[in-house]
């Protein structure tokens, strides 16, 4: 069944609202994690960031295989499919 839904955009409720927090970015090929320290029109910056190669159960306290990149990690915004607060 189709439903008519009204979507209201709320200022400050996008990725920028998580600045300074640990985040998980679900992207086209990988998941990325780190502390979100910057967002501009094309990319975001994760400090202490890394790539998740294998998650394991989402209820686990740690990823099954996550590798830090050893420096700042820039992620292109148009590759992000979803995001949330991190572990």
N, C-alpha and C positions, 0 to 999 in steps of 0.2 A: 504494500500500500504506500502510495506517495503521500507525503505530508508537507504542508507549507510551513517553513521555518523562517523566522526573522533572526538574522545575525546582526548583532550590534558590536562594533569595534570599540574596545575599551582602551584608552590611552595608557601606555605603560604596562600592558599585559602581554607583551611579546617577549622575545629573547632578552631584550634589555632589562626586563624586570628581574632577571637572574644574575645580573652583574655582581661579581664578588662571591658568588656561590659555586660549589662544585656542581657540574652538569654532565649529562650524557647526551650526546648528539647522535641520533640514529640517521645515518646517511645512506647513500645509494649502495655502497660496497662494504663499508665498515661502520662500527660504532666508535666514537671518539669520546674521551673523558678528560676532565681537568677543571681547573678553576677559571671561570669565564671572567676575563679582565678587560675585554674590549669588543665592541661591535660597531661596524660602520656599514655603509651601503652595500658592500660586496662580500665582506668576510667577518669572521669573529676570531678572537685570540683566546687560546687556552694556555694558561701557565701550568706547569707541572702536568702537561697533557700526555696522552698516550692513545694507543689503538687497541681495541678489543678484537682479538682474532677468534676467540671462542668464549661464549658467555657462561655456559653451564646453566644451572637453574637460576632464574631471576631472584629467587628467595635466598640464595647463598649470599654470604657476606662479602665475598670477593669473586671476581671474574675467574673463569677457569684458565684463560690465557689472555692476559693483557700486558702489553709492552709499553713502557714509557719511551718517549721520543728523545728525552735528554735535553730539552729546551722548549722554547715557545712553539706552539702548534697553531697554525692558521687554517681555518676551515671555511670553504666557500659557502656562502649562505644558500645559494640555489641548489646545493647538493643535500641540504638537510631536509629530511622527511618528517622528523619529529624530534622533540627535545623534552627533557625533564630534569629535575634536580638529581644530582649524582649520589653515589654511595659514599 
